[in-house]
């Protein structure tokens, strides 16, 4: 096991313990420690934060956590993420993206992590948050004309809402590259079923898609070094 992997596992356990205990201060301490560890921001998100919340969701599905406890853990994670946000690096030449949860989807952490990774790369990101109606998302995309739309889906019952958006975009005046990801997206076959250009089953896949789009528009990402420690966010 590499030193980075060992540190990530240790911080993941600390974070999970804090979330299960409803301990906001300890959760933030674990995330701040990850920022000072030899972990990139992507590694912190994919190996510390996302697995911890996946375990929270698994415990809730097994009725080992109440809805209130699951909501508290999610709120602590979202608040802690806000505390460690990096300052935006976009400028007038940056590629643009809209990041949103699927209609009806209230689990917002996956979308927040996507926003942070794109912002760190220098993208200008419009973040629509949880549960925006399909028509509102489509109209926003038509007005802002982003290069990329990312839709996050955690629960299977919200998959039809994402499909509704891609159908509406296909009939609209502007159709961006569409990436759909989250716990409800599990198979490469979901790409065609959802009408997406790509599906993301991991944050690493998101970074790969972002790199590809950056190359297409001849733009160089600001994320050029492995040191992604956060600064004072807005």
KEMI-353946 format. One record per residue (C-alpha): residue number from 1; residue in one letter; x, y, z. Coordinates in nm, 3 decimals. Layout:
<nodes>
{num: NUM, residu: A, px: X, py: Y, pz: Z}
...
</nodes>
This chain:
<nodes>
{num: 1, residu: X, px: 0.000, py: 0.000, pz: 0.000}
{num: 2, residu: X, px: 0.138, py: 0.342, pz: -0.096}
{num: 3, residu: X, px: 0.179, py: 0.618, pz: 0.160}
{num: 4, residu: X, px: -0.087, py: 0.826, pz: -0.017}
{num: 5, residu: X, px: -0.331, py: 0.536, pz: -0.007}
{num: 6, residu: X, px: -0.263, py: 0.478, pz: 0.363}
{num: 7, residu: X, px: -0.321, py: 0.845, pz: 0.443}
{num: 8, residu: X, px: -0.642, py: 0.852, pz: 0.238}
{num: 9, residu: X, px: -0.780, py: 0.548, pz: 0.421}
{num: 10, residu: X, px: -0.693, py: 0.696, pz: 0.759}
{num: 11, residu: X, px: -0.858, py: 1.028, pz: 0.677}
{num: 12, residu: X, px: -1.162, py: 0.848, pz: 0.533}
{num: 13, residu: X, px: -1.210, py: 0.661, pz: 0.861}
{num: 14, residu: X, px: -1.173, py: 0.984, pz: 1.059}
{num: 15, residu: X, px: -1.425, py: 1.159, pz: 0.837}
{num: 16, residu: X, px: -1.675, py: 0.873, pz: 0.854}
{num: 17, residu: X, px: -1.649, py: 0.860, pz: 1.234}
{num: 18, residu: X, px: -1.714, py: 1.234, pz: 1.251}
{num: 19, residu: X, px: -2.014, py: 1.210, pz: 1.017}
{num: 20, residu: X, px: -2.166, py: 0.919, pz: 1.209}
{num: 21, residu: X, px: -2.122, py: 1.114, pz: 1.531}
{num: 22, residu: X, px: -2.269, py: 1.434, pz: 1.392}
{num: 23, residu: X, px: -1.938, py: 1.607, pz: 1.472}
{num: 24, residu: X, px: -1.897, py: 1.900, pz: 1.233}
{num: 25, residu: X, px: -1.568, py: 2.019, pz: 1.382}
{num: 26, residu: X, px: -1.397, py: 1.680, pz: 1.350}
{num: 27, residu: X, px: -1.527, py: 1.637, pz: 0.994}
{num: 28, residu: X, px: -1.379, py: 1.972, pz: 0.895}
{num: 29, residu: X, px: -1.052, py: 1.883, pz: 1.071}
{num: 30, residu: X, px: -1.026, py: 1.562, pz: 0.866}
{num: 31, residu: X, px: -1.080, py: 1.751, pz: 0.540}
{num: 32, residu: X, px: -0.835, py: 2.024, pz: 0.635}
{num: 33, residu: X, px: -0.581, py: 1.752, pz: 0.715}
{num: 34, residu: X, px: -0.633, py: 1.606, pz: 0.367}
{num: 35, residu: X, px: -0.554, py: 1.947, pz: 0.218}
{num: 36, residu: X, px: -0.221, py: 1.945, pz: 0.403}
{num: 37, residu: X, px: -0.146, py: 1.582, pz: 0.316}
{num: 38, residu: X, px: 0.028, py: 1.466, pz: -0.006}
{num: 39, residu: X, px: -0.314, py: 1.419, pz: -0.172}
{num: 40, residu: X, px: -0.441, py: 1.602, pz: -0.476}
{num: 41, residu: X, px: -0.786, py: 1.755, pz: -0.457}
{num: 42, residu: X, px: -0.914, py: 1.480, pz: -0.686}
{num: 43, residu: X, px: -0.771, py: 1.216, pz: -0.450}
{num: 44, residu: X, px: -0.929, py: 1.388, pz: -0.151}
{num: 45, residu: X, px: -1.268, py: 1.390, pz: -0.320}
{num: 46, residu: X, px: -1.255, py: 1.041, pz: -0.474}
{num: 47, residu: X, px: -1.072, py: 0.851, pz: -0.199}
{num: 48, residu: X, px: -1.182, py: 1.031, pz: 0.117}
{num: 49, residu: X, px: -1.510, py: 1.220, pz: 0.077}
{num: 50, residu: X, px: -1.702, py: 1.016, pz: -0.180}
{num: 51, residu: X, px: -1.638, py: 0.675, pz: -0.015}
{num: 52, residu: X, px: -1.735, py: 0.814, pz: 0.326}
{num: 53, residu: X, px: -2.069, py: 0.939, pz: 0.193}
{num: 54, residu: X, px: -2.120, py: 0.615, pz: 0.002}
{num: 55, residu: X, px: -2.090, py: 0.431, pz: 0.333}
{num: 56, residu: X, px: -2.341, py: 0.670, pz: 0.492}
{num: 57, residu: X, px: -2.583, py: 0.590, pz: 0.211}
{num: 58, residu: X, px: -2.523, py: 0.217, pz: 0.249}
{num: 59, residu: X, px: -2.595, py: 0.231, pz: 0.622}
{num: 60, residu: X, px: -2.916, py: 0.424, pz: 0.557}
{num: 61, residu: X, px: -3.029, py: 0.168, pz: 0.298}
{num: 62, residu: X, px: -2.976, py: -0.106, pz: 0.558}
{num: 63, residu: X, px: -3.182, py: 0.092, pz: 0.813}
{num: 64, residu: X, px: -2.876, py: 0.133, pz: 1.033}
{num: 65, residu: X, px: -2.911, py: 0.511, pz: 1.008}
{num: 66, residu: X, px: -3.230, py: 0.715, pz: 1.026}
{num: 67, residu: X, px: -3.325, py: 0.967, pz: 0.759}
{num: 68, residu: X, px: -3.244, py: 1.242, pz: 1.009}
{num: 69, residu: X, px: -2.895, py: 1.101, pz: 1.069}
{num: 70, residu: X, px: -2.830, py: 1.065, pz: 0.695}
{num: 71, residu: X, px: -2.944, py: 1.423, pz: 0.637}
{num: 72, residu: X, px: -2.722, py: 1.549, pz: 0.919}
{num: 73, residu: X, px: -2.419, py: 1.371, pz: 0.772}
{num: 74, residu: X, px: -2.491, py: 1.519, pz: 0.429}
{num: 75, residu: X, px: -2.532, py: 1.868, pz: 0.573}
{num: 76, residu: X, px: -2.204, py: 1.841, pz: 0.765}
{num: 77, residu: X, px: -2.023, py: 1.723, pz: 0.452}
{num: 78, residu: X, px: -2.164, py: 2.005, pz: 0.237}
{num: 79, residu: X, px: -2.081, py: 2.269, pz: 0.499}
{num: 80, residu: X, px: -1.728, py: 2.133, pz: 0.541}
{num: 81, residu: X, px: -1.676, py: 2.134, pz: 0.165}
{num: 82, residu: X, px: -1.771, py: 2.502, pz: 0.159}
{num: 83, residu: X, px: -1.505, py: 2.568, pz: 0.422}
{num: 84, residu: X, px: -1.224, py: 2.416, pz: 0.213}
{num: 85, residu: X, px: -1.333, py: 2.558, pz: -0.123}
{num: 86, residu: X, px: -1.054, py: 2.684, pz: -0.346}
{num: 87, residu: X, px: -1.076, py: 3.031, pz: -0.496}
{num: 88, residu: X, px: -1.219, py: 3.027, pz: -0.852}
{num: 89, residu: X, px: -0.952, py: 3.041, pz: -1.124}
{num: 90, residu: X, px: -1.172, py: 3.123, pz: -1.425}
{num: 91, residu: X, px: -1.135, py: 3.418, pz: -1.661}
{num: 92, residu: X, px: -1.309, py: 3.550, pz: -1.972}
{num: 93, residu: X, px: -1.151, py: 3.281, pz: -2.191}
{num: 94, residu: X, px: -1.241, py: 2.988, pz: -1.966}
{num: 95, residu: X, px: -1.465, py: 2.710, pz: -2.096}
{num: 96, residu: X, px: -1.806, py: 2.715, pz: -1.930}
{num: 97, residu: X, px: -2.013, py: 2.447, pz: -1.760}
{num: 98, residu: X, px: -2.350, py: 2.409, pz: -1.594}
{num: 99, residu: X, px: -2.355, py: 2.161, pz: -1.305}
{num: 100, residu: X, px: -2.685, py: 2.050, pz: -1.158}
{num: 101, residu: X, px: -2.859, py: 1.765, pz: -0.983}
{num: 102, residu: X, px: -3.125, py: 1.590, pz: -1.188}
{num: 103, residu: X, px: -3.483, py: 1.709, pz: -1.135}
{num: 104, residu: X, px: -3.608, py: 1.587, pz: -0.798}
{num: 105, residu: X, px: -3.260, py: 1.487, pz: -0.682}
{num: 106, residu: X, px: -3.187, py: 1.631, pz: -0.337}
{num: 107, residu: X, px: -2.847, py: 1.462, pz: -0.281}
{num: 108, residu: X, px: -2.617, py: 1.743, pz: -0.382}
{num: 109, residu: X, px: -2.267, py: 1.637, pz: -0.272}
{num: 110, residu: X, px: -2.169, py: 1.466, pz: -0.601}
{num: 111, residu: X, px: -2.261, py: 1.780, pz: -0.795}
{num: 112, residu: X, px: -2.067, py: 1.995, pz: -0.549}
{num: 113, residu: X, px: -1.755, py: 1.783, pz: -0.595}
{num: 114, residu: X, px: -1.788, py: 1.816, pz: -0.973}
{num: 115, residu: X, px: -1.819, py: 2.192, pz: -0.939}
{num: 116, residu: X, px: -1.503, py: 2.207, pz: -0.729}
{num: 117, residu: X, px: -1.296, py: 1.995, pz: -0.968}
{num: 118, residu: X, px: -1.402, py: 2.195, pz: -1.273}
{num: 119, residu: X, px: -1.345, py: 2.526, pz: -1.094}
{num: 120, residu: X, px: -0.999, py: 2.413, pz: -0.993}
{num: 121, residu: X, px: -0.920, py: 2.343, pz: -1.357}
{num: 122, residu: X, px: -1.017, py: 2.702, pz: -1.441}
{num: 123, residu: X, px: -1.366, py: 2.640, pz: -1.578}
{num: 124, residu: X, px: -1.638, py: 2.896, pz: -1.522}
{num: 125, residu: X, px: -1.913, py: 2.696, pz: -1.351}
{num: 126, residu: X, px: -2.277, py: 2.783, pz: -1.301}
{num: 127, residu: X, px: -2.399, py: 2.562, pz: -1.018}
{num: 128, residu: X, px: -2.775, py: 2.503, pz: -1.005}
{num: 129, residu: X, px: -2.778, py: 2.281, pz: -0.698}
{num: 130, residu: X, px: -3.050, py: 2.035, pz: -0.601}
{num: 131, residu: X, px: -3.377, py: 1.950, pz: -0.767}
{num: 132, residu: X, px: -3.407, py: 2.216, pz: -1.038}
{num: 133, residu: X, px: -3.701, py: 2.152, pz: -1.276}
{num: 134, residu: X, px: -3.610, py: 2.012, pz: -1.618}
{num: 135, residu: X, px: -3.750, py: 2.309, pz: -1.810}
{num: 136, residu: X, px: -3.560, py: 2.558, pz: -1.593}
{num: 137, residu: X, px: -3.231, py: 2.375, pz: -1.653}
{num: 138, residu: X, px: -3.293, py: 2.363, pz: -2.029}
{num: 139, residu: X, px: -3.380, py: 2.733, pz: -2.043}
{num: 140, residu: X, px: -3.072, py: 2.823, pz: -1.837}
{num: 141, residu: X, px: -2.852, py: 2.621, pz: -2.074}
{num: 142, residu: X, px: -3.013, py: 2.794, pz: -2.371}
{num: 143, residu: X, px: -2.944, py: 3.137, pz: -2.222}
{num: 144, residu: X, px: -2.585, py: 3.074, pz: -2.105}
{num: 145, residu: X, px: -2.481, py: 2.834, pz: -2.384}
{num: 146, residu: X, px: -2.218, py: 2.638, pz: -2.185}
{num: 147, residu: X, px: -1.976, py: 2.395, pz: -2.345}
{num: 148, residu: X, px: -2.058, py: 2.128, pz: -2.086}
{num: 149, residu: X, px: -2.364, py: 2.021, pz: -1.885}
{num: 150, residu: X, px: -2.311, py: 1.784, pz: -1.593}
{num: 151, residu: X, px: -2.614, py: 1.617, pz: -1.432}
{num: 152, residu: X, px: -2.573, py: 1.425, pz: -1.106}
{num: 153, residu: X, px: -2.814, py: 1.144, pz: -1.014}
{num: 154, residu: X, px: -2.795, py: 0.954, pz: -0.686}
{num: 155, residu: X, px: -3.132, py: 0.777, pz: -0.671}
{num: 156, residu: X, px: -3.269, py: 0.561, pz: -0.955}
{num: 157, residu: X, px: -3.611, py: 0.727, pz: -0.944}
{num: 158, residu: X, px: -3.459, py: 1.051, pz: -1.076}
{num: 159, residu: X, px: -3.314, py: 0.895, pz: -1.393}
{num: 160, residu: X, px: -3.626, py: 0.981, pz: -1.603}
{num: 161, residu: X, px: -3.582, py: 1.348, pz: -1.514}
{num: 162, residu: X, px: -3.231, py: 1.347, pz: -1.659}
{num: 163, residu: X, px: -3.357, py: 1.175, pz: -1.974}
{num: 164, residu: X, px: -3.625, py: 1.442, pz: -2.006}
{num: 165, residu: X, px: -3.355, py: 1.710, pz: -2.005}
{num: 166, residu: X, px: -3.150, py: 1.547, pz: -2.282}
{num: 167, residu: X, px: -3.464, py: 1.507, pz: -2.496}
{num: 168, residu: X, px: -3.551, py: 1.875, pz: -2.451}
{num: 169, residu: X, px: -3.194, py: 1.981, pz: -2.530}
{num: 170, residu: X, px: -3.199, py: 1.776, pz: -2.851}
{num: 171, residu: X, px: -3.492, py: 1.992, pz: -2.967}
{num: 172, residu: X, px: -3.346, py: 2.322, pz: -2.846}
{num: 173, residu: X, px: -3.122, py: 2.589, pz: -2.993}
{num: 174, residu: X, px: -2.809, py: 2.491, pz: -2.799}
{num: 175, residu: X, px: -2.702, py: 2.139, pz: -2.712}
{num: 176, residu: X, px: -2.384, py: 2.125, pz: -2.498}
{num: 177, residu: X, px: -2.174, py: 1.818, pz: -2.434}
{num: 178, residu: X, px: -2.372, py: 1.627, pz: -2.170}
{num: 179, residu: X, px: -2.208, py: 1.422, pz: -1.897}
{num: 180, residu: X, px: -2.433, py: 1.234, pz: -1.655}
{num: 181, residu: X, px: -2.295, py: 1.066, pz: -1.345}
{num: 182, residu: X, px: -2.364, py: 0.960, pz: -0.990}
{num: 183, residu: X, px: -2.457, py: 0.649, pz: -0.797}
{num: 184, residu: X, px: -2.758, py: 0.580, pz: -1.024}
{num: 185, residu: X, px: -2.530, py: 0.554, pz: -1.329}
{num: 186, residu: X, px: -2.365, py: 0.214, pz: -1.328}
{num: 187, residu: X, px: -2.322, py: 0.085, pz: -1.684}
{num: 188, residu: X, px: -2.175, py: 0.207, pz: -2.014}
{num: 189, residu: X, px: -2.516, py: 0.124, pz: -2.163}
{num: 190, residu: X, px: -2.664, py: 0.409, pz: -1.959}
{num: 191, residu: X, px: -2.502, py: 0.656, pz: -2.200}
{num: 192, residu: X, px: -2.744, py: 0.574, pz: -2.483}
{num: 193, residu: X, px: -3.039, py: 0.519, pz: -2.249}
{num: 194, residu: X, px: -2.995, py: 0.864, pz: -2.098}
{num: 195, residu: X, px: -2.912, py: 1.044, pz: -2.421}
{num: 196, residu: X, px: -2.576, py: 1.158, pz: -2.282}
{num: 197, residu: X, px: -2.245, py: 1.210, pz: -2.461}
{num: 198, residu: X, px: -2.068, py: 1.040, pz: -2.172}
{num: 199, residu: X, px: -2.148, py: 0.884, pz: -1.839}
{num: 200, residu: X, px: -1.930, py: 0.921, pz: -1.533}
{num: 201, residu: X, px: -1.907, py: 0.649, pz: -1.274}
{num: 202, residu: X, px: -1.611, py: 0.819, pz: -1.103}
{num: 203, residu: X, px: -1.464, py: 1.164, pz: -1.053}
{num: 204, residu: X, px: -1.159, py: 1.053, pz: -1.253}
{num: 205, residu: X, px: -1.385, py: 1.007, pz: -1.557}
{num: 206, residu: X, px: -1.510, py: 1.363, pz: -1.513}
{num: 207, residu: X, px: -1.152, py: 1.493, pz: -1.523}
{num: 208, residu: X, px: -1.089, py: 1.288, pz: -1.838}
{num: 209, residu: X, px: -1.394, py: 1.441, pz: -2.010}
{num: 210, residu: X, px: -1.289, py: 1.789, pz: -1.901}
{num: 211, residu: X, px: -0.939, py: 1.735, pz: -2.043}
{num: 212, residu: X, px: -1.084, py: 1.618, pz: -2.373}
{num: 213, residu: X, px: -1.309, py: 1.923, pz: -2.405}
{num: 214, residu: X, px: -1.021, py: 2.154, pz: -2.312}
{num: 215, residu: X, px: -0.812, py: 2.003, pz: -2.591}
{num: 216, residu: X, px: -1.096, py: 2.046, pz: -2.842}
{num: 217, residu: X, px: -1.122, py: 2.419, pz: -2.773}
{num: 218, residu: X, px: -0.745, py: 2.468, pz: -2.756}
{num: 219, residu: X, px: -0.755, py: 2.583, pz: -2.395}
{num: 220, residu: X, px: -0.497, py: 2.493, pz: -2.131}
{num: 221, residu: X, px: -0.621, py: 2.402, pz: -1.784}
{num: 222, residu: X, px: -0.489, py: 2.588, pz: -1.481}
{num: 223, residu: X, px: -0.461, py: 2.254, pz: -1.298}
{num: 224, residu: X, px: -0.102, py: 2.191, pz: -1.402}
{num: 225, residu: X, px: 0.054, py: 2.066, pz: -1.079}
{num: 226, residu: X, px: -0.037, py: 1.790, pz: -0.833}
{num: 227, residu: X, px: -0.048, py: 2.033, pz: -0.545}
{num: 228, residu: X, px: -0.414, py: 2.129, pz: -0.516}
{num: 229, residu: X, px: -0.429, py: 2.262, pz: -0.163}
{num: 230, residu: X, px: -0.721, py: 2.494, pz: -0.110}
{num: 231, residu: X, px: -0.699, py: 2.864, pz: -0.058}
{num: 232, residu: X, px: -0.953, py: 3.095, pz: 0.103}
{num: 233, residu: X, px: -1.272, py: 3.042, pz: -0.092}
{num: 234, residu: X, px: -1.544, py: 3.296, pz: -0.152}
</nodes>
